[in-house]
């Protein structure tokens, strides 16, 4: 069994993405399960290394029940390893792959937890930049926003240019970012809205696999109205407004979701 950092025993692969592999592991020192994200450094390795170090430090300073906890960062064998809490559950993406869609009331409850995570990150000056169902873990008693691997500090926003590879998932990326605009709180809110839409409708508002396809769909007309959203439809449409100046803010969204919870309670009694 392979050991990392003199204490973490790799057990099995738990997931794989564009930035590397996530392993289920055991911490021999504290006798607990953890998750290790093995970062693959490509291209300008030193530049990538500095960025990963910076972003891991940003993620580590976020402390909230709805944000994955970062325990450690290790450099070994020419690779970077981020040690995180192990979450025993399914991602929203995995759950949707099994059930297709979720009831609007359940999505609203998940949304309230995700908003709490985003508020904590934004107040710390950290933008997530890749909010999507695959980065939302459902553990039974927690909803956890994971993978701040492409997060950026708000004070370190640099405009995306055609020469710089877009970081994020096009189908869940705000239109202004696809056009080359910078990451922002408003862009995070669009991604949040696209995540809610996907959970309710079974696919994102513009379900393309690459930036060009998504942009083409966005230019050809508005996204299909969410048919299963019920009272959440105005909220989702407000979050997915193409103009970030008119998009619902985090505070507005919190107020609307709280109103929906109160309405559901009134209906129940």
Phi, psi and omega in degrees: 000128184287141180242137180242135175065019178071010182208341186255117180264120180286129180259298184205156177288131182251346181179163182214137179215190184294332183266351180152203186240141174255129181247143167277131187217172180236129178273108183293332184285314183258000177054058178213155175283143177221170173246133177246125176261114180271113184272129177269119180264120180233165177066233180281085190303318183293321178296317178297318180301315180297320180294316180297317178300315180297316184286327176294322178294322177296315180296323183293337182275357179267121181236109181197143180301336181262013176235133180300138182273130176263123183265323192200162175222127186234138170250119183205136177061032181074012180234161175251138180233124175259123181263122184232166174297146178272128181251118182267097181179200179243148169284159176301324178299315179297318180296316179295328177296332181272317189252348178090297181217166177239151177297146183303322181296320177293320180295322178297319179295316177299318181300322179297321178292318180295322178297321178298321178294314181295322179298315179299315180295313182295323178294333177273002180081018182251128176257137184282310176075359179210046176289123181195164182304326181293340180256017176244113180262135178245113187253003183107308178242001180221149167245122190233126175275123186244180171055071171274027185295340176242018179296161178217148175288140184300328180282357183243025180288130174234139183299136175286133178244170181295339180274348181255131181295131176295131178255123182137185182250114188310317183295342180243019182256135181301144182306320183295331177286323177295331178279358178105007179283170184280163170294151182199168174299320181297323178293320175301322181291325175297316179297322176299315178297321179294327178292316177298315180302314182297322180293325183275322185261346179090359176200157180291165182301322174235093191278049178271158182267347180219166186299319182297317180294315180297317178297319178299318178294319180294323180287331185283345178157174180292159178290156178299133179302141179292111187281336186256008189279339181059232183291347179278351185302312179299324179295311182297317179295325177291326177288331184263020177296133183295328181270113183299338179290336182251005180284146177299136178277173178298316181295317177299319181295318177302316181297316182293319179292323176296321177296323178294322179294318178297320179296319179296322179294317179299320180295322183293328182263000000 
